[in-house]
Amino acid sequence: MQRLLSALAILSGLLIASTTGNAATEPVKIKFTLDWKLQGIHAWYYWAKARGYFAAENLDVGIDQGEGSAATVTRIMSGAYDAGFGDINAIIQNAATKPGETPVMVYMIYSKAPFALLTKSNGPIKSVKDLEGSKLGSPAGGASFKLLPLLAKQNGAFTAAGLDVDVLDGKGSTTTVQQVAAGQLDIGFGQLSSMAAAVVATTFVTLAMSYIVESETHGEPGS
């Protein structure tokens, strides 16, 4: 929690430096966006606000739900938000294409990215090699889906063009799990932290999660 406060304090210092005409005692307003809809992993942001930790640092933090961890970066780059819980891969991508607009990363949340592909344990897909010709679903703006071309390139076992992909606009991992369970999708892209609760709730079918997209260095920072 202290690290989170320190990171936001750094950000507030940057905001103060770029703002003129405000009294020194006026709280620094920060618009903060989550990576997705409110889940347990986001509790500590709300806990810090409820316990007055932000206020103690002279911060007025407004927290909004997100539309995907990659979309968080886009929100910040557009100026709609000052900070957020986003995806480092999206930041790296934008650093290459728009270096002058890339947000500053101030704190790493995950030591390993929770990206996952979900499929029925009794289905035909047992490895990455079996993805060719499959029907995949992913929430729009999902970071794991953004890595699909890299996954295809690294494994050389399938082509992204050979997949039937359904981008679920406005829907999250819970919907993806339900569609896999119903046989509407062969594979669901998402994050382990989001899918776990949905899998527990879906008791009528056995599902298996696997870290098919995995990295020791990629994670989600408080961007």
N, C-alpha and C positions, 0 to 999 in steps of 0.2 A: 504494500500500500504506500509506503514511504517513497518507493521508486516511482510509482505512478504520480504522486504529488510532485516529486522532483521534476519529472518529465513535463507535467503541465505547468509547473513554475517556470521552466525554461521557455516554454511556448508563450506564456503570459509576458515574459520579459521581452520577447520578440515583438509581441503585439503592442506592448506599451511603447517600445522604441519607435514604432511606426505610427503612433497615434499622438496627436497634439491637442492641446486645449482641455484635457481632462484633469480633474483634480487628482492628486496623488492617492487620496484615500478612497476614490471611487472604485468599486470592484471591477476587475477585468472580466468582461463578458466573453465567453468561449462557447461557440456552437460546436458540439461534439456529436459525431454520427457513429453508430455501431456498425458492425459488418452485416448483421441480419436482424431478424425479429428477436425480441427479448427472450433470452435463455439464461440458464443458470450460470454460464460462463461470464455473463455480463453483470452479475450481481455486485461485484466489487465497485463498479463505477457508481451504482446507485447507493451502495453502502457508504461510500466516501461522501456522497452528497448529503445523505440522510444524517450522518454523524457530524456533519459540519466541518469535515476536513478541508473541503474546497474553500469554504468561507473563511476558515482560519488562515488560508494562504491568500486571501483577498481575491478569490476567483468566483465568478458567477457562471457556473457550467450548466448549459442546457443540453440534454441528451435526447437524441432522436434515434429511432430504429433505422436499420439499413436495408439495402436492397442487394447485398452481395459484397464480399470482401474486396473484390476488384473494383466494384462501383464506388466504394468508399473513397478510393484514390481519385476517381473522376470528380466526385462531389467536392473534394478539397481543392483540386486543381481549378475547378470552375469558380471558386470563391464562395460557394454556397455554405461551406463549413470551414471552421478554423482548424479542426483536428478530428481524428477518428481512429477507429480500430480497423485497420485495413490489411492489405496483402502486400508483402514485400516483392513478390514477383511482378505485380502490376506496377509498382514503383520503379523497378529495374527496367521494365518495358518502356515506361514513359520517360525514364532518364535517357534512354537511347534515342527516342523519337522527339521528345520535347524537353531537352535538358534545362531550359530556362524556366520551366513551369513545374518541375518535379517537387513534390513536398519533401520536407526534411524528416527523416526517421529519427525519433528520439528514444525509443525503447522497444526491445524485442519481447513479445509476450510468450510465444511458443518456442521451445528448443527444437521441436520437430513439427513440420506442417501436418495437420490432421486430415489431409486430403485422402479421400477414400472412394472406391467404387463398390457399389453394393449390388449383389446378385443373389438369386435363390441358391441355397446350398445344394439342392438336388437338381439344379439345372445343368445345361451343357457347358457353361463357361467356367473353366477351371484356372485359366491363366490369361495373360495379355494376348497370347497367340490366338485365343478363341474369340477375340472381339470383332474380327472381320465379319461384316454382314449383320452385326447385331443392331438392335434398336436401343439407343441411349437417350437418357433424359437428364436434364440439368436445370437448376434454377438460373434464370437470367442474371448475369453478373457474377456467377460463381467462379472462384479462383481455380478450383480443380478442373473445371471445364476449359478454362483458358490454357491449361497445360496439355490439352489433348494432342495438338500437333507435335509437341516435344516428346510426349509419350510414344507416339507413333514412330517418330524419327529414331529415338533411342533404341526401341525394341526391333524395329525393322520387320515386325511380324504382321503388320496391317497398315492400311492407309486411312487417313482421316476421311478421305473422299469415299471410302468403302463402307462408311458407317451411316446409319439412319439416325440422325440426331434431332431430338425434340426439345427445344428451349422453352421452358415453362415460365412464361412471363408472369410476374406477380405471385408466383407460387414457390414454396420452399421445399426443404428436404423431406418434410412429412408427406407432402404430395408425391414426391419421387418414390419414397418407400412404399406408399400405397399402390402406386402404379406398377412397381416391380412385383409386389405381392399379387396383384390382380392379373399379371401376365401381359400388361399393356406395354411394359418396357422389359428389356433383357438386363439392362445395367442402369444404375442410377449414380450420377455424380453428386458429390456433396462433401461435407466435412463430418468427421467422426463425432465431434461434439454435438452436431445438430441431428445426426441420424440415429444416435444411440437411443434417445427417448422415443423416437418414432418406431424403432424396431421393437422395443419393449412393448409398446402399445399394440403392435400388430402381432397378435398371438396365434393367428390362424394359419401361419405359414412360417417355416424355418428359413431364416435369412442369414447369410454369412457376409461379414465385412472383411475386406482385405485392403492392405495398404499397397495398391498397385501403383499409385503415384506417390512416391516417397522420396524424401531428401533429408540429409543430416543438417543442411545449412539453411533451407528455406523455412520461413515462418511468417507470423503475422505480427507486425510491429504496431505500436501506437503511433500512427503516422501523422 
